[in-house]
């Protein structure tokens, strides 16, 4: 016998649905028994009331002789099979003497009503009506044996129970089919994930309910992110291989040669080694980046920006770094914290190198995007050279330390985070860098 998985979603849904079906069917059956009994009492009570009116009308028309109709041997008793009891002028007449003792108390008190009288296991439903005849007060009781009716109702009630059991079994079967068909997309998703694991497919393609759309999209975005990371790793290896071969070969050739190494050749070797170091640093920085807006982390923008501003205030003491944050502390972007600090740090570091006195950083939210604007009061960049900014290895001024890799890394990171970066002229006179990120 297979073991029941208590944590299974299929088992939980099936259990809840079957429990609801049992409760609904059970409550319906109980209400049926109660309402059926009440309806039967109301129906018989109304029939007894009409018969009482008919009897009293005959009494008014025919006089006391009509009371003879209430005897057990009369045609009226044989027709209706009801029990009659009348009290008029102090005389009590009962169609069945066996019930006289039980009914006599009801002939002397009370108003019109419908009540039950039990005796020797029999239940009598009795209707009582007070009337006046020839100036005398009288009381009429008409009863019907309710035991036989209740026996029939009980039989009917249990027949309904049998039908309810069949309906419940049908509901359980339908619930099982509905749960199995409803969870079929999860089974398909499991199979496709297994195929992904063994390399038989590269993306999830599922005709799923709308509740699973976001899950499928996120899984595919995760796979895209993994592919980007793999491509980036291969690109880094290729870049390192291509970028290091030539300088390493040149340095090796100089070291293996017999010519003496003078200052000029030493400077060339040092330049080659610096290029190698810059290349290694760049690729190592790239390898640390999570990249992608779906790395599963978010960054609190204002908090990290304040930390970076404080840090660059210390690194460039002659430059005033100002932060204008038009947003709350809860605003975040779906970017890994180290990546965000790297991107903003690249822009602030570049502004700090070129600024004369001040650097402005402004954070603002517009719709579903975050705008990060950094501008300085340095010499700026000519209009013909703005398009060259961000290109790999491009340095527009050799007088400032660097290798031209920071802004290129910035462009790659911002693009991987589904953002954009734009280089403009600043009203302060220097460079203005506007970076746009989607909000978390």
N, C-alpha and C positions, 0 to 999 in steps of 0.2 A: 504494500500500500504506500503510495507516494506521501512524503512528509508535507504537511501544510506549512506554507510560508506565511507566518503571521504578519510579516512586514510588507507583504505583497500589496500593491495598489489594487490589483484585481480582487484579492481576497477582501480588502477593506470595503471597496465599493459594493461588491456582491453582498457582504454582510449587512451594510447599512441599508441597501435597497430592499433586501429580504426582510430586515427588521421593520422597515417602514411598511412594507406590504402586509406583514403579519399584524402590525398594530392597526392599520386601516381596516383590514378584513375583520379582525376581532372586534373592534369598536363598532363596525357596521352591523355585525351579527348581534352584539349585545343590544344595540339600539333597536334592531329589528324586533327582538323578543319583547322589549319594553313597550315600544310603540304599538306592536301588534295586539298586546294585551289591552292597552288603553283604548285602541280603536274598537276592539271587540266589546269592551264595557260600554263605550259611548253608543255603539250601534244597538246593543241589546237594551240599554237604558232608554234610548229613544223609542224603541219598539214597545217597551213596557209602558212608557208614558202615553203613547198613542192608544194602547189597549186600555189604559185606565180611563182616558177621555171617552173612549167608545163605551166602556162599561157604565160610566157615570151618566152618559147621555141616555142610555137605555133605562137606567134607573129613574131618571127624571121623566121619561116617557111612559114607563110601564108601572112605576111604583115599586113598593117593597117586594112584590112578587118576582121582580127581576133578580133578587138575591138567590133565588133557586138556581139560577144559571151558574152560580159559582160553586155548586156542589160537584163532587168528583164524578157523579153519574150523569151530569148534564152534557148537552152537546157542545156548549161553549168550552168546558174543561177538556172534552175529548178533542176539540178542534185545535186549541192553543197549547194544551198540555202544560198550563201554568198553574201555579199555586195562588189561590185567592184567599184573602182574609179581610173581613169588613166588620167595623164596629159602628152600630147605628142604634140610637135610642137605648144604649146600654147593653145591646145584644151583640154578641160576637159570633160571626159565622166564618168558618175556615173550611176550605175545600178538602184539606187533608188533616184530619184530627191529630196525626202524629206531630205536626209542626205547631199546634196551637200554643203549647207552653213556650216555645221559643219566640213566637211572633207576637204574643199577647202584649209584652211590654212596649212594643213599637206602636201598638194601637192606641195607647193612652197619652203619648207625649211626642213632641217634635213636630217640625213642619214638613213640607215637601222635600224629599231627598232620595238619594240612591245609595244603598249600603249593602254590605255583605253579612250573611248569617251562616255560621258553620255549625253543623251538628252531625255527629256520627260519620265524620269523614266526607260529608257532602257540603258543598258550598253553594249557597242560594243567593243570587243577585236579586234584590228586592227594591221595588220602586214604591214610595209612599206618597199618597196624595190626600190632603184634607179637603172635605167638601161639606156643603150644607144641603139638607133635604127637609122640606117642610119645617123650616125654622130650627131643625136639629143639626148639631155638629156630628159629622161622621168622618171616619178614617178608612181609606182603602189601601190595602197592600197587594201588590202583584209581584210574584217572584218567579224566577226561572233558574233551573239547575245549571250553575255555571261550571260545574266540575267537568261535564262532558265537553263543554266548549273549550275549557282550558286543556283538556286532554288532546283535543284536536289541534289546538294552537301549539301545544308542545310537540306533537308529531310534525306539524308543519315547520316549526322552528328548527327541529333537528334535520329535516330535509334541506332546509336552507343552509344549515351548518355543513351538510355534505356537499352542497353546491358551492358554498364558500370555500371549502377545502379544495375542490377541483379548481376553482378560480385562483386560489392562492398558489397551487402547484403550477398553474399556467403562468402566473406572474413571476414565480421563481425562475421558471424556464426562460421566460422572455427577458428577465433581468440578467440571467447568465449570458444569453445571446447578445444583449445590448452592451454589457460590460466587455465581452470579448471583442465585439466589433468596434466599440469605442476606443479600446486600448490597442487596436491593431496598428495605428501609426507609431506607437511606442515600440512595438515589436519590429516594425520596419526600420525605425531609427536604430534600434539595437543591431539589427542585421547589417545596416549600412555602416555603422561604426566599426563593426567587426571586419567588413570589407575594407574600410579605410586602414585598419590596423595591419591588414595583410597586403595592402597596396593594390587592391583590385578596383579601387575608385579613388578619385582625388577630391570630390566635394559631395556634400549631402544634398540629395535631390529627393524631396519628400512631399507628396500631396497630403499635407497634414492639416488638421484644424487650425483655425486662426490663433488659438492659444499657444500653439507650438511654433508659430511663424518667427517670433523673436528668438526663440532657442535655435532654430535652424540657421537664421541669419547670423547669430553670434558665433555658432560653431564654424560656419563658413568664413566669417571674418577672422576667427582664431586661426583657421588653416591658412588664410591669406597672410596673416601676420607671421606664421611659421615659415611660409615660403619666402617672405621678404627677408626674414632673418637668415635663412639659408643662402639666399642670393647675396645678401650683404656679406656673409662670411666668405663665400667664394670670391666675391669682388675684392674683399680685403686681402685675401691670399694672393689673388692675381695682381693687385696693386703693389703689394709688398714685393712680389717676385719681380714685377717689371721695374719698380722704382729702386730696388736695391742692387740689382744685377750690375748695372753700369757703374755706379760709384764704388761698389765693392771690388769690381774688376779693376778699376783704375787705381784704387788704393793698394790692392794686391800686387798689381804690376809694378808700382813704385817701390814697394817694399822688397820685391824679389829682384829688382834691378840692381846693377852695380854702381850706378851713378850716385854721387853724394846728394843728400837731401838738404838743399839750401832753404832760406827763409821763404822764397817765393813758392817753391814746391810744397813746403810745409803748410803754407797758407791755403794752397789748393787742396791739400789733403784734409786740412781742418774743415774747409768748406764742404768737401764731400762727406765727411763724417757728420757735420751738422745737418746736412740734407737727409742723411740716413736716420739720424735721431729724430728729426721732424717728421719723417715718414712713419717711423715706428710709433711716435707719440700720437700722431693723427689716427692711425689704425687702431691703436690700443684704446683711444678715446671712443672711437666708433664701436668697438667691441663691448664697451660698458653700457651702451645705450640700450634701454628696453625698446624704444621706438614704438610707434603705432598708438592709436587712440584706444586700443582694446587690450592694453597690457594688463588690465585688471586693477589699476590703481588710479587715484586722483590726487591732485595737488591743490592745497589751499593757497590761492594766488597771493593774496596780500601778505600773509605771514612770510612766505619765502622771499617775496620782493623786498620786504623790510630788512630781512637778514642780509640779502645781497647788497642793498644800499649801504648798510652799516659796514660791511666788509670792504667795499670799494672806497668808502670814505677814508678807511685806514690805509688802503693800498695807494691811493692818490690824494695825499693830504692837501695838496695845493689846488685841488678841484672840489667844488661844492656839488654834491649829488643831492638832488631834490626828488622826492616821491610825491606824486599827486594821485591818490587812490580814491576814485569815485565809486567805491563798491564796498560791500560788507565783508566781514571776516569769513562768512560761510561760502562765498563764491569760490568755485573750484573748476578745474579743467581736467578732462580724462587723459592726463599725461603723467607718466611716472615722475616722481619728485626730482630725481637726479637729472633726468632729461630736461625738465623745465628749468632747473637752476643752471644747467649747462647752456641752454639756449639764451636765457636772459643774461647769464654771465658773459657770454661771448659778445653780446651787443653792448653791455655796460663797459666791458673791458676795452672794446674798440673805441667807445666814446671817451673813456678816461684817458686813453693814449693820445687822442687828437684834441681834446678840449683845451681851451685856454683858461677858463675860470669855472665854468658850470656845465652840469649835465642834468637834463630834466627827464624823468621817467613818469609816464602817466598811464594809469590803468583805468579802463572804462568798459562798461557792459552795454552792448547794443543788441537788443533782441536776444538771440541765442548764441551770441559770439562775444568773446573777450578781445579787446583791443589793447595791445601793449605798445606804447609809443616812446621811443628813446631818441633824444636829440641833444646835440652839443653845440658849443659856440666856436668850434675849431675852424680850420681853413675850408672845410667842405670838399666836395668832389665836383669836378666839371660835369656839365650836362652830357658831354660825349663819353664820359667814363662811368656814368651811373650803371649802365647795363652790364659793365664788366664786373661790378661788385658781386660777390658770391660765387664767382667762377673759381674752380679749384686751382690753388697755387698762384693766383693773380695778386700782386702787390703793387699798388699805385704809387707808393713812396717807399724807397728803400731806407729812408732815414729813420724810420721807426722800427723797433725790433719786431720780428715775427716772420712767418713763413707763408702767409696768405691762405691759411687753412681754416681759420675760425669762422669766417662768414660762409664758406662753402659747407662746413659742417652744419651751420645754422640752417641753411636752405634745405639740406637733406632731412634734418630732424623735423623742421616745421612741416615739410611736405608729408613725411611719414605720419604725422599727427593730424592729417587732414586740415592743416592750416595753410596760411599764405604769408609771405614776407615781401615788403615793398620798400625800396630805397628812394628817398626824396630829398629835396633841399629843405633845410630847416630855416625858419624865420630868425633863429639865433645866429645864422651864418654858416653853421656846419652841416653835418649829415643828420638826416631824420630817418629812422628805421621804424616802420609800422608792421607789427606782427599780429596776425589774427588767429585765434584759437576757438574751436567750438566749445561751448560750456558743457560741463558734466550734466 
